[in-house]
C-alpha cells in the first residue's frame, strides 16, 4: 500500500455561544476560529482522516509542505514516518504547535488508515479499551448553563476567568451545582498575571474544592508556575499550549500539575498523546485532553486515546457549540450519562462531510481584539499593553468572593 495524496480541508467555524456573549452581539466571530482536517489517500482506496490545531490556517501550509515526504510511503509505518517528518522540521528550529499540529493531523490519519486496513477501531490497536465510555466535562458561565450540563449527566464543570478574576462567579457556580459536581477554573495563563496575584487567587479558590485550577500564570514561565504550585493547596492543570513529549516534560517531571492537558490536535499525534499520558502516569498525574477551539475529528481521536490509558480523567467537550460542528462530520458524538461511548467502526470511526465543510471557507484565523467591555482592555490606551493590564487596573480585575476579605 502506498500513499497517493495528502489533502487539506480548512474551514471557518462559528463561535461558541459563550464567546458571542463575551464579545458582544455585533462582534465578527467568524474571524477567529478555523478547523483543519487532513485526508490521506492510498492506492488501495483506503482513506484516513485527521485534524490539526495550533493555528490551523498556518498549519495547512505546513501539512502541504510535508506532504511530499508522504507520497509513495507505506502508511503502515506510522512511527517511522512520524520521525522523518519531525526531523524534517529540525532545520526550521522545530515549529512549536504549528509543527506538532501538522504532525498530529497526519499521524491521526495514518492511524485511521491502519484501523480500516485491519478492520479494527484504533483503540483496539492501542492495547484495548480500559473503559467503554469516556466521561466529559463542560463549560459554564451561568447557573443555567451548568444545569444544562448536569441534565446531560456531566459530572464536572469548568468556568473561565476572561480578563478578570471573578471569584464571585466561582462561588455562585459552586452554590448552584452543589457539592457533588466537580468544578474547575481556567485562568488561561494571562501574561499579566504575576505569581504573587495568582497565589492570592489560588488561596481564595481553596474554599471551593476545585477539581483543578488551570493555567494560573502563563505556563511559559515554569518558575512562576512552581511558585504557585508551592503556595496553593488546589490541584493545578496545564499543557494545552505545548506540543510533543518535550513540551510537556517539565510540567510532568517537576510535578507542577496534577492534570496534564495536551491538545489532541497539536500534541503531535495519538502516539505522542499516549507517551505523554505514560510520563504523567509515572508521576501520579491525570490526563484531560484540551479541546478549546478543536473540531470534531480530533475529538474522535481523543476518545481512542482516553479509552486506552489508565490515568484518563475527563475529556474537555464544547457541548453547546456552533451547530455546524454537527454537520461537517459523521457520525455525531453524543453525551449520555455524562460520557461518550467508544467508536466501534474500523479506524477512528469518523468521516468528513465535504459538502458541508465547503460551505464554510476559511476567511481568517486571528481574532479581532475585544472592545472595552469593562473586563478585557481598552483599545488605544496603555491598558492595551498586555503586561500592564492587571497592574494598572488591579482593583477591578481582582474581584474576591463575597464575604472574603479585601476590596469589593
Ligand atoms: Mg485552557
Boltz pocket constraint, residues with backbone or C-beta under 6 A from the ligand:
constraints:
  - pocket:
      binder: B
      contacts: [[A, 186], [A, 188], [A, 214], [A, 215], [A, 240]]
      max_distance: 6.0
